[in-house]
Amino acid sequence: METRKVQEVGGGTYTVSLPVEWAKKHGVQAGTTAYLSTHRDGSLVVRWNEPGESDLAQTDIDVTDSSPAVARGLLRAAYLEGFERIRLNNPDGLTADQRRAIENCARSLTGVEITEESDQHVVVRGLLKAGEVSIRQSTLQLQYATLSMYAASLEYLTGATTDSEQVRTREREVDRTVGLITRHFNRSLQDLAELDRLGISRPELFEYYVTAQQLQDVANEAMNITQAVDDAPALPESLVTVVAAIGEDTKAVLETATGAVIEEPSAKAATSALETCEEITAAASELDLSNRDITPEAAGTARTVLDGIVRSASHGQQIAELSLQHSLRSQ
């Protein structure tokens, strides 16, 4: 790193000299036009060529030999990467299954629309601009959807509800919201102006992104718990009561930890969540299923459910640690 002193020239203009070797290497000389971009985080970006089209403006994807599932995966990957215009091509003609997979995928994503079609291609364009997106509000919605899924899976375990559809319905909402947050996070890695448009700092966006990933894992655990209950005989009520109590403690951890990220960072809240995580892990390990009068199948179900609960708590722990780091950085 080299240092340069800021100097003032006539008319109140400030100048900073450039290292000669660097300037020669990049073809910068007297008379070269510099393009300056200021950003809300205080950084100043200097370019020596006029900014052209963004690298994320568009991408062309050949799906000639791709199965419908692969075509769908390619579209989703391009969306998550942050491309604004995604063109999927098959010179031999898109098959009916490929087209159906692309259309279904586009409907499952937030803020995109199919804007152009022919026998050989489909164009999917992002219509939702960063300035119209609130990452914080999206994370709040994700928190609500995930915790609703998780709570519904516990109710399904205890028999408080016999309808597991709420868990499966919320899963689609979780995937859409996580995809939106991931898309803008990836865009911010290549374009500092994306942070300006979102009105958020890079550390904040990173924290929301990591929180979203952890909440998506919790949603997956809720699906696994529901599926385990579906596939096995009913558990003894006494065992269900114990397991559900541990599950409720985990739900409290998730609420506290995510709240500490989304709201004002709180070291006290984060520490409380971490302590509860330790208690959950201890309670789960101390639960001896071998001494209970249950079938091996029921014991296996109980273990699957309990493991899902403990893993959910560990995701809450990682969110709490993230919040703790934020609170220490704020200090």
C-alpha positions as CSV (number, residue, x, y, z in Angstrom):
1,M,0.0,0.0,0.0
2,E,1.2,3.5,-0.9
3,T,0.0,6.7,0.7
4,R,-0.7,10.0,-1.0
5,K,-1.5,13.4,0.5
6,V,-4.6,15.2,-0.7
7,Q,-3.7,18.6,-2.2
8,E,-5.9,21.5,-3.0
9,V,-5.6,23.4,-6.3
10,G,-7.4,26.5,-7.6
11,G,-11.1,26.7,-7.1
12,G,-11.2,24.4,-4.1
13,T,-10.5,21.2,-6.1
14,Y,-8.8,18.4,-4.4
15,T,-6.3,16.1,-6.2
16,V,-4.4,12.9,-5.4
17,S,-1.4,11.7,-7.4
18,L,-1.3,8.2,-8.9
19,P,1.7,5.8,-8.6
20,V,3.6,6.2,-11.8
21,E,4.3,2.5,-12.3
22,W,0.7,1.6,-11.9
23,A,-0.4,4.3,-14.3
24,K,2.0,3.1,-17.0
25,K,0.9,-0.5,-16.5
26,H,-2.7,0.4,-17.1
27,G,-2.2,3.0,-19.8
28,V,-3.2,6.0,-17.7
29,Q,-1.6,9.3,-18.8
30,A,-2.3,13.0,-18.8
31,G,-5.7,13.7,-20.4
32,T,-7.1,10.2,-19.7
33,T,-10.7,10.5,-18.4
34,A,-11.4,9.0,-15.0
35,Y,-14.9,7.8,-14.1
36,L,-15.7,8.3,-10.4
37,S,-18.5,6.5,-8.5
38,T,-19.3,7.2,-4.9
39,H,-21.1,4.7,-2.7
40,R,-23.1,4.8,0.5
41,D,-20.4,2.9,2.4
42,G,-18.0,5.7,1.9
43,S,-15.9,4.1,-0.9
44,L,-14.9,5.9,-4.1
45,V,-14.4,3.7,-7.2
46,V,-12.2,5.0,-10.0
47,R,-12.5,3.5,-13.5
48,W,-10.4,4.4,-16.5
49,N,-12.9,3.3,-19.1
50,E,-16.5,4.3,-19.4
51,P,-18.7,1.8,-17.6
52,G,-20.4,-0.4,-20.1
53,E,-23.1,-3.0,-19.8
54,S,-23.1,-4.9,-16.5
55,D,-21.7,-8.5,-16.6
56,L,-25.0,-9.5,-15.1
57,A,-27.1,-7.9,-17.8
58,Q,-27.7,-11.1,-19.7
59,T,-26.7,-14.7,-20.2
60,D,-27.4,-17.2,-23.0
61,I,-27.8,-20.9,-22.0
62,D,-27.8,-23.8,-24.4
63,V,-30.2,-26.5,-23.3
64,T,-30.1,-28.6,-26.4
65,D,-29.0,-31.8,-24.7
66,S,-30.5,-30.9,-21.3
67,S,-33.2,-32.9,-19.5
68,P,-36.2,-30.8,-18.3
69,A,-34.8,-31.0,-14.7
70,V,-31.4,-29.7,-15.9
71,A,-33.0,-26.9,-17.9
72,R,-35.0,-25.9,-14.7
73,G,-31.8,-26.1,-12.7
74,L,-29.9,-23.9,-15.2
75,L,-32.6,-21.2,-15.1
76,R,-32.7,-21.2,-11.3
77,A,-28.9,-21.0,-11.1
78,A,-28.8,-18.0,-13.5
79,Y,-31.5,-16.3,-11.4
80,L,-29.6,-16.9,-8.2
81,E,-26.4,-15.6,-9.8
82,G,-28.3,-12.3,-10.5
83,F,-28.7,-12.2,-14.3
84,E,-31.3,-9.7,-15.5
85,R,-32.1,-11.3,-18.8
86,I,-31.8,-15.1,-19.2
87,R,-32.2,-16.7,-22.6
88,L,-32.5,-20.5,-22.8
89,N,-31.9,-21.8,-26.3
90,N,-32.4,-25.1,-28.1
91,P,-31.6,-24.7,-31.8
92,D,-33.4,-28.0,-32.5
93,G,-36.5,-26.7,-30.9
94,L,-37.5,-26.7,-27.2
95,T,-39.3,-29.9,-26.2
96,A,-42.7,-29.6,-24.5
97,D,-41.2,-31.0,-21.3
98,Q,-38.3,-28.5,-21.4
99,R,-40.7,-25.6,-22.0
100,R,-43.0,-26.8,-19.2
101,A,-40.0,-27.1,-16.8
102,I,-38.8,-23.6,-17.6
103,E,-42.3,-22.1,-17.2
104,N,-42.8,-23.8,-13.9
105,C,-39.4,-22.6,-12.6
106,A,-40.1,-19.0,-13.7
107,R,-43.4,-19.1,-11.8
108,S,-41.6,-20.3,-8.6
109,L,-39.1,-17.3,-8.7
110,T,-39.8,-13.8,-7.3
111,G,-39.8,-10.8,-9.6
112,V,-39.2,-12.5,-13.0
113,E,-41.4,-13.0,-16.0
114,I,-41.2,-14.8,-19.4
115,T,-41.0,-11.9,-21.9
116,E,-40.2,-13.6,-25.1
117,E,-40.8,-17.1,-26.6
118,S,-40.2,-18.9,-29.9
119,D,-39.9,-22.5,-30.9
120,Q,-36.2,-22.4,-30.2
121,H,-35.9,-20.1,-27.1
122,V,-37.4,-18.6,-24.0
123,V,-36.4,-15.3,-22.4
124,V,-36.9,-14.8,-18.7
125,R,-36.3,-11.3,-17.5
126,G,-36.0,-9.9,-14.0
127,L,-38.5,-7.1,-13.5
128,L,-38.0,-6.4,-9.8
129,K,-35.4,-3.7,-9.3
130,A,-33.1,-3.6,-6.2
131,G,-34.6,-0.3,-5.2
132,E,-38.0,-2.0,-4.8
133,V,-36.6,-4.7,-2.5
134,S,-36.3,-4.6,1.3
135,I,-33.8,-7.3,2.4
136,R,-34.8,-6.7,6.0
137,Q,-38.5,-7.1,5.3
138,S,-37.8,-10.2,3.2
139,T,-35.9,-11.7,6.1
140,L,-38.8,-10.9,8.4
141,Q,-41.2,-12.7,6.1
142,L,-38.8,-15.6,5.9
143,Q,-38.6,-15.8,9.7
144,Y,-42.4,-15.9,9.9
145,A,-42.8,-18.5,7.2
146,T,-40.0,-20.7,8.6
147,L,-41.2,-20.6,12.2
148,S,-44.7,-21.2,11.1
149,M,-43.5,-24.3,9.3
150,Y,-41.5,-25.5,12.3
151,A,-44.4,-24.9,14.7
152,A,-46.8,-26.8,12.4
153,S,-44.4,-29.7,12.3
154,L,-44.5,-29.9,16.1
155,E,-48.3,-29.7,16.1
156,Y,-48.4,-32.5,13.6
157,L,-46.1,-34.5,15.9
158,T,-48.3,-33.9,19.0
159,G,-51.5,-34.5,17.1
160,A,-52.7,-30.9,17.7
161,T,-53.3,-30.9,13.9
162,T,-53.8,-33.7,11.5
163,D,-53.2,-31.6,8.4
164,S,-49.5,-31.4,7.3
165,E,-50.4,-29.2,4.3
166,Q,-49.3,-26.0,6.1
167,V,-45.8,-27.3,6.3
168,R,-45.6,-28.1,2.6
169,T,-47.3,-24.9,1.5
170,R,-44.9,-22.7,3.5
171,E,-41.9,-24.5,2.0
172,R,-42.6,-22.9,-1.4
173,E,-42.7,-19.5,0.2
174,V,-39.4,-20.1,2.0
175,D,-37.7,-21.2,-1.2
176,R,-38.9,-18.1,-3.0
177,T,-37.8,-15.7,-0.3
178,V,-34.4,-17.3,0.2
179,G,-33.9,-17.2,-3.6
180,L,-34.6,-13.5,-3.7
181,I,-32.1,-12.7,-0.9
182,T,-29.5,-15.0,-2.5
183,R,-29.9,-13.3,-5.8
184,H,-29.3,-9.8,-4.5
185,F,-26.4,-11.0,-2.3
186,N,-24.7,-12.5,-5.4
187,R,-25.3,-9.4,-7.4
188,S,-23.7,-7.3,-4.7
189,L,-20.5,-9.3,-5.0
190,Q,-20.0,-8.0,-8.5
191,D,-21.6,-4.6,-8.3
192,L,-21.0,-2.1,-5.5
193,A,-24.0,-0.1,-6.7
194,E,-26.3,-3.0,-5.9
195,L,-25.7,-2.1,-2.2
196,D,-26.6,1.5,-2.8
197,R,-29.8,0.5,-4.6
198,L,-30.7,-1.9,-1.7
199,G,-29.9,0.8,0.8
200,I,-27.9,-1.6,3.0
201,S,-24.3,-2.2,4.0
202,R,-22.2,-5.2,2.9
203,P,-22.0,-6.6,6.5
204,E,-25.7,-6.3,7.0
205,L,-26.5,-8.0,3.6
206,F,-24.1,-10.8,4.5
207,E,-25.8,-11.3,7.9
208,Y,-29.2,-11.5,6.3
209,Y,-27.9,-13.9,3.6
210,V,-26.4,-16.2,6.2
211,T,-29.6,-16.0,8.3
212,A,-31.7,-16.9,5.3
213,Q,-29.5,-20.0,4.5
214,Q,-29.9,-21.2,8.1
215,L,-33.7,-20.6,8.1
216,Q,-34.0,-22.6,4.9
217,D,-32.2,-25.5,6.6
218,V,-34.7,-25.2,9.5
219,A,-37.6,-25.4,7.0
220,N,-36.0,-28.5,5.6
221,E,-35.9,-30.0,9.1
222,A,-39.6,-29.2,9.5
223,M,-40.3,-31.1,6.4
224,N,-38.2,-34.1,7.6
225,I,-40.0,-34.1,11.0
226,T,-43.4,-34.1,9.2
227,Q,-42.3,-36.9,6.9
228,A,-41.0,-39.0,9.8
229,V,-44.4,-38.7,11.6
230,D,-46.2,-39.6,8.3
231,D,-44.1,-42.7,7.8
232,A,-44.2,-44.3,11.3
233,P,-46.7,-45.5,13.9
234,A,-47.9,-43.1,16.5
235,L,-45.5,-42.5,19.4
236,P,-46.4,-42.9,23.1
237,E,-47.9,-39.7,24.5
238,S,-45.4,-39.5,27.3
239,L,-42.5,-39.6,24.7
240,V,-44.2,-37.1,22.4
241,T,-44.6,-34.7,25.3
242,V,-40.8,-34.8,26.1
243,V,-39.7,-34.5,22.5
244,A,-42.2,-31.7,21.8
245,A,-41.0,-29.7,24.9
246,I,-37.4,-29.8,23.5
247,G,-38.8,-28.7,20.2
248,E,-40.6,-25.7,21.7
249,D,-37.3,-24.7,23.4
250,T,-35.7,-24.8,19.9
251,K,-38.4,-22.7,18.5
252,A,-37.7,-20.1,21.2
253,V,-34.0,-20.1,20.3
254,L,-34.8,-19.5,16.6
255,E,-37.1,-16.6,17.5
256,T,-34.6,-15.0,19.8
257,A,-31.6,-15.5,17.4
258,T,-33.3,-14.3,14.3
259,G,-34.8,-11.4,16.2
260,A,-31.3,-10.4,17.3
261,V,-30.2,-10.2,13.7
262,I,-33.3,-8.5,12.2
263,E,-33.9,-6.1,15.0
264,E,-31.2,-4.1,16.9
265,P,-28.2,-6.4,17.6
266,S,-28.3,-7.6,21.2
267,A,-25.4,-9.5,22.8
268,K,-27.7,-10.4,25.7
269,A,-30.3,-12.0,23.4
270,A,-27.7,-13.8,21.4
271,T,-26.0,-15.1,24.6
272,S,-29.3,-16.3,25.9
273,A,-30.0,-18.2,22.7
274,L,-26.6,-19.8,22.8
275,E,-27.1,-21.0,26.4
276,T,-30.5,-22.5,25.6
277,C,-28.9,-24.3,22.6
278,E,-26.5,-26.0,25.1
279,E,-29.5,-27.0,27.3
280,I,-31.3,-28.5,24.2
281,T,-28.3,-30.6,23.2
282,A,-27.9,-31.9,26.7
283,A,-31.6,-32.7,27.1
284,A,-31.6,-34.6,23.7
285,S,-28.5,-36.6,24.6
286,E,-29.9,-37.5,28.0
287,L,-33.2,-38.9,26.5
288,D,-32.7,-42.6,26.6
289,L,-35.0,-44.3,24.1
290,S,-33.8,-47.8,24.9
291,N,-35.4,-47.9,28.3
292,R,-38.9,-47.0,27.0
293,D,-41.6,-49.5,26.2
294,I,-41.7,-48.7,22.5
295,T,-41.1,-50.7,19.3
296,P,-37.8,-50.3,17.4
297,E,-39.8,-48.5,14.6
298,A,-41.2,-46.0,17.1
299,A,-37.8,-45.5,18.6
300,G,-36.3,-44.8,15.2
301,T,-39.0,-42.2,14.5
302,A,-38.4,-40.5,17.8
303,R,-34.7,-40.4,17.1
304,T,-35.3,-38.9,13.6
305,V,-37.6,-36.3,15.0
306,L,-35.2,-35.5,17.9
307,D,-32.2,-35.2,15.5
308,G,-34.2,-32.8,13.4
309,I,-35.0,-30.7,16.4
310,V,-31.3,-30.6,17.6
311,R,-30.1,-29.7,14.1
312,S,-32.7,-26.9,14.0
313,A,-31.3,-25.7,17.3
314,S,-27.8,-25.7,15.8
315,H,-29.0,-23.5,13.0
316,G,-30.4,-21.1,15.6
317,Q,-27.0,-21.3,17.3
318,Q,-25.2,-20.2,14.2
319,I,-27.6,-17.3,13.7
320,A,-27.1,-16.3,17.4
321,E,-23.3,-16.3,16.9
322,L,-23.8,-14.1,13.8
323,S,-25.8,-11.6,15.9
324,L,-23.2,-11.7,18.6
325,Q,-20.5,-10.8,16.1
326,H,-22.6,-7.9,14.9
327,S,-23.1,-6.6,18.4
328,L,-19.4,-6.7,19.1
329,R,-18.6,-5.0,15.8
330,S,-21.2,-2.3,16.7
331,Q,-19.4,-1.6,20.0
